[in-house]
């Protein structure tokens, strides 16, 4: 199930505004006190905290609904648990977290809309505030009606929890919708590769490829190659210069008697200025733009298996701090997660393949590409030049086909197997007998969707390849490649 949150503004009168402020103040006091106790005494279990504090706050705040007290204690337990984990990693320096604002959580027993509204849409809510239930009108908008129409069609469900929060002295009700993944007819195969400043895309239309049109017009067999401009690296360099200028401007105000400086990045004045730069919002906007572009039409989306923290493996061997910073600032995982989330919503299927030498092998002849003066252009020994981004996306799409599976791990391998020809030219990564065994298995068996996903992806025995939907698939190998990046090269998601 996919979860989507939609915030709708409330029409609040003076009396209702006063009640909401009173509930928020009580709710915030409970969260702060419980958080301080939980962190000090290392008690993060919500059940234990509820046993300790429920009776106290029930008698102290008699007008507050019982379930709101329970939700406040549970929210405090989550904050305390998160703070404790960060403290263990050395990411915090304070004795306990400072809770400045909260979101009031109304469970199914503290809010509804069907009791007062006899229509099919919640245009007026009923909330349990001080002194009983109060009716609140909402201001629905286009996005809210979009998801509510899916609820009426049975494609989504409205969650039982309603979140009420205050932002800039305005009150909002946050509805949570649980969407069911769509089942659409797949129309294309899209492979994408994330680089530092661009996202390389290779798209192949399924219908025109398998249709009779391809027999007389060969242009439909040629994939479409294009790039989506993101400029994450340039954005990182720009904001690095801005932050350095802010630090230089604040240095004279934080000079110690011995002539040294305080760590400016930890000061309140620095954080106040930096939070207005909107760097995070710009990155989120570009990530969402990429996800929308790749999932416009339902299809098979192929990408690389990045792992949990791809940046750490990419910066190995890089000495320049500027290049390391750019790589760390590129949101590889955020793009992958956004595309996966959007793909499920639009009816697409996303598969992950191994990043092993995707941009170093010719996708036509399967020979090792040679370097040239241009980092983006490589030379094939068969006599032509290949763009490494185009080679990467084509090799990713090639790895999901059963006939090319052996070629994904063995160079220059022909489909008609002749082991004598390759006896002295073996791949040092995969033993020859293993590849021969796997080739025989593929030629004589067919796998099901549940048992053998069609993704040539690396992973541990407890990390399967995310389940692909082709009945001719084979189980993926599990091997790792050591990434090599030089200081002058552009960072990308795969192992170049």
N, C-alpha and C positions, 0 to 999 in steps of 0.2 A: 504494500500500500504506500502511496505517495502522500505526503502531508503538505498542504498549502495554507498559509495564514493570510487572512484579509482583514485589514483594519478599517473600521467604519466609525465615523465621528458620531458622537451622541449629542442630542439636543438637550442641554442641561439648563434648567432654570436656577434661580438663586438658592432656593431651599434645597433643591436636589444637589446643587454644587456643594453646599455646606455639608450635606450628609456624606457625599463621596469623599470630601476632604477629611471628615472625621473618621470614616472607615479606613482611609489610607493611612492616617496617623496611627491608629491602633494597630493596624496590620504591620506597619513599619517598625513600631516599638517591639512587637513580638519577635519579628525576624531578627532585629539587632540583638536583643537580649539572648535569644536562643543561640544565635551564631557565636556570640562571645563565650557562652558557657560550653558549647560543643567544641570549639577550638581549644579552649583552655584545658578542658578535661578529656579531650580526644574521644568524644562520643559523637559519632556521625550517623548512627542508626536512627531513622525517623521514628520507629516504633518505641525505642527507649526514650527518645526525647518527648514523644507524645505522652508517655506515662508520667514523665517528670513534670511537665509544664501544663498539661491540658486543664487540670483542675484549678490551678492557680489563675490562669488567664480566663477561665470560664467564670470564676467568681469576680475577677477584677474588671473584665469587660462584659458585663451582663447583657448589654444591648447588642453585642456582636454575635452573629450566627455561629453556631458550633462548628460547622464545616469550614467557615472562613478561618477559625483558629487552627483547625487541623491543617489546612492548606498552608497557612503561614509557618507552622512548625516544620512541615515537609520542605517548604522552600528554603528555610533556614538550614535544614540538614543538607540539602544539595549544595548550598553556598559553602558551608563548612567543609564538606567533603572535597570540593574543588580546591578550596584554599589549602587544605592539608596536603593534598597531592602536589600542588605547586610549591609549597614550603619544603617538601622532601627533595624536590629537584633544585632547590636553591633559587627560585624565581621570585621570592617575596622577602621583604625585610621587616614587615610590621608584625606585631604579636597576634593580631586578628584582623579580619577584613573590615573595611568601612562600608557599610551598606547605606547608600545615599538615597536610593529610590527603589521601589518595588512595583511589581505588576500584580494586581489583585486577581486571584484565581477563583472563579465561581464554578463549582461543580454542578452536576445535574439537579441536585436538590436545592440549590440556591438561585437558580435562574431558569426561565422558560419564556416561550413566546406564544404557546398554543392556548394558554388559559385565557388570555385577553384578546387575542387576535384569531378570528375564525377564518383566516385566509391561509393560503399555502406558502406564504413568505413572511419572515420575521421583520416587520417594519416597526414593531414596538415590543420592547423587552420588559420582563418583570424581574427585578433584582431584589435580593434580600439584604436590605440595609438596616440602619438603626431604626427601631420602632416598627419593623415589619417590611412587607413588600412595597416596592415603588415601581411605577411604570415609567419607562424611558423610551423616547422616540429616537430612532436612528436615521442617518442620512445615507441610504444605499447609493452605490455608484456602479459604474459599468463592470468593473472587475468582480464586485460582489455578485451581481446578477449572473455573470458568466459561470461562476462556480455553483451558484444556487440552481441554475438551469440543469447542470449536470446532476445535482442531487435529485431533481424531479425526474430525470431520465434514468435514474438508477446507476449512473456512472460514478457517483461519489456519495459520501456520507458525511453528515455534520457531527463533529466530535462533541462529547458531552461536556467538555470544559470550555468555559468562556473566560477570556482574559480582559480585564479592564485596566487601562493604564492612562496616566496623565502625561501629556507632552506639550510644553509651552502653554500651560494653563488651559488646555483643551483636553477633553476626555474622549477616549476611543475604546470601542469594543472590538476585540480581536477574535474573529471566528476562525476555527480550525477545520479544514475540510480534508477528508481522507479520500484520495482518488484511487480508482482502480485502473491499472495499466490497460491501455487500449490495445485491441487486436486489429491491426490494419494490414492490408496487402502491401508487402514490401516492394518498392518500386526502383530502388537503386542500391548500389554498393558504394559506401563512402569511407575512405581511409584518410586519416589526418595525423599529422606529426607536429608536435608543439616545439617551436623554436623560441629564441630569445625575443625577437621582435615580430615574428610572423607565425602563422599556423598554415602549414602546407596541406593542401587538400587534393585528393584524387577521387573523382566521381565517375562511376560507370552505370549507365541506365540498364536495368535488367530486361525490360520488355523489348527494347530495340536490339539488345544483344542476342537474345534467344529467338527473336522474331525472324520471319523471312525477309524483313527489310535489310538485315545485315548481310544477306547473300548477294544483293545487288548494289548496296551502298556501304562500303567498308568504313566510312567515317564514323558510323555508329559503334564500331568496335574499338575506337580510340578513346581512352579515358579523357575526361576533362581535368586539366591541372590548373589550379589557381591558388592564390595565397590570400589569407585574411590578415590584414595589418593590425598588430596589437601594440607594438612599441613599448613593451614592458621594460626592456633594457634601457631605452632612452628615457623612459619615465623615471627609472631608478637613478640614473645618472643626474637627471635634473633635480630631483628632490634631495639627492645627496649634497649637491652644491648649495641648495637652499638651507638645508639643516646646518651645514658647516658655516654658512654666513650668519645664521642665528647664534651659533655657539660663539663665534668670534665677537659678535656684538654684545653678548652677555658676559664675556670673560672678565672685563674690568670690574664688574659688580660682585664677582665671587673670587676675589684674590685673597689668598691666605697671607698671614704675616711673614711666612718664610719665602714668599714669592711664587709659590705654586698655586694651582687653581683647583677649585672644587670640580667634581664631575658634573658638568653643566647639564648633561642629558638626564640626570636624576632630580633636577630642581623643578619646582612648581612653575616658575616663570617660563622655562623651556617647554614644558608640556602644554601650557596654555597657548603658546604661539603655534606649536607643531600641530595641535589637534584641529586647527583651522585650515590646514593645507589640503585636506580632502583627498589625500593620496589613496586611502583605502577605497573610497567611493569610486574613484576613477578606475581602479583595478576591477572592482566588482562590475562596473558597467561594461568594461571590455570583455570580461569573462562571459557575461550574459549575452553579449552580442555574438561571440563565437558560438556559444551553445545554440542560439536561435538560428544562426546561419547553417549549422550542420544538421539540424533536425527539422528543416522546413518541410520536407517530404519524408514519409516513413520509408525506412530502408535498413540495410545492414551496415552498421557503423563499426569500423575496425580501427583500433588504436593499440599502442604499445602497453605492455605491462610495466608500470612505472615503479611499483613497490610502495612502501610506506613513506619513505623520505628520499625521493630521487635526487634532490640537490646535494645531499651529503656524498653520494658516489660520484657526482659530476665534478666536484671541486677538488677531488684527490689529484695531487700533482700540480695544482695551479698555485703559483706563488703570488701573483698580483692581487692585492686586496680589492681593487676596483672590479676585476672580473669575478672574483668570488662573491662580492656583494651583489652584482647583477644577477648571477645565477641563483643566489639565495632569494632574491626578490621576485623572480619569475614564478608565477603561480601555476606550476604544472598540475599539481593534484586538484586545485580548485577548478581548472578547466575540465579535467577528466570527470570530476564528480558532477559538475554542472551539465555536461553533455549527457552523462548517464541518466541523470535525473530527468532532463528534458526528453531524452529518447523514450523512456518508459511512458511519459505522459502523452507523447505523440504517436506511439505505436511502433517505434523503431526497436531494433535489437542491437546491442553493443557487445562486441567481442574483443578480447585482448589477446595479442600475440606477443611472442618474444621480441625483445629489442636487439637481439643478437645480429649484428652486422647488417642491419636493414639498409643503411646508406652506403655500404662498402661493396655491394655485389650488384652486378648488372642484372636488372629484372628480365632481360631478354635472353642473354646467353649464360647467366649464372656464373660468370667469371669474376675474379677479384678485380675491382676497379683500382686504377692507379691515380696518384695525386698529380695535380697540375698547379700552375701559378695561382689560379682562382680556387679559393677554398670551397665554393659552392659547385664547381664544375670538376668532374672526374673523367678519366679516360678509360675506355674499355679496350682490352687487348685485341678485340675483334675489329677495331677501327672506327669507333664513333665516341662522341662525348656524351656524358650523362649528367644531368643535374642531380645532385645528391638528395635533394628534397623529393624530387619526383621518383627517384629510385627507392627512397625509403617508403613512401606511401604505396608504391606498386608491390614491393616485396612484402609489405604487411598484408595486402589483399591476396597476394600469391600464397602466403602461408596457410590460409584457411582452405585451400583446395587439396584434395587427397593425393592427386598425381604429383604435386609439387612438394609434398611433405619431405621426401628424402632430400630434395635439392635445398631445402631450407637449412640443412645441417651438413650437406656434403657438396663440395664444389664440383662443377662440370659433370654431374651425374646424369646419365641418359635414362629415359624411362625404360628402355629395354635393358635390363640389368646384365652387365658383363663384368664380373668381379676381377677377372684377370687383367683387364685394361687398367683398373684402378688399384691394383694390388700394392704398388709402390708409392701411391699418391694418396695416402689416407689423411683424414682429418684428425688432428691431435686432440680435439675436444671430445669427439664421439668415437668409441671403438668400432672397428669395421664389422665385427660379428653382431653388435647391437643394431646397427643400421640395417644389416641384411635381415635380421630377425624381424625388425619392425616393418620393413618393406614387404616381407612375405605375409605378415599379419594383415597389412592393409589391402593387399591384393586378394586375399582369400576370406575376408570377413567384412561385415557391415556393422556399425555400432549404432546404438540407440541414443536418443537425446538425454535420457536420464543417466545412462552409465558412462558415456564417453563424450564429453564436450569437444567441439570442433575448434579448439583454440590452441595454437602452438605457443603456449605461454609457460614461463617458468614459475615455480612456486614450491612450497613445502608440501609434504603429504597431507597436511590438514588445510591446505589452501588450494582447492580445485580451480579450474580455469573458468569459473563463472557460468558454465552451462550454455553451450551454443545449441542452435536448433537446426542442425543438418544431420540427416540420417546416414550420411556417408563419412562421418567424422571419425577421427582417431584420437586417442589420448595423447596429450602433449608431452614432449620430453621436459626434463628439469635440469637446466644447466644455467650457469651464470657467465656473464661476460664482464671483463674489466674495462670500464670506460676510460678513455684517454681524451683529455681536452687540453689544448694549449692555451696560453694566455691570450693570443690574438684571435682565436677561433670563436665563432658565435655559439653560445650554449644552446643545446636542444635537449628534448626529453629522452631521446634514444641514445644508445651507446654507439658513438660514431667511430 
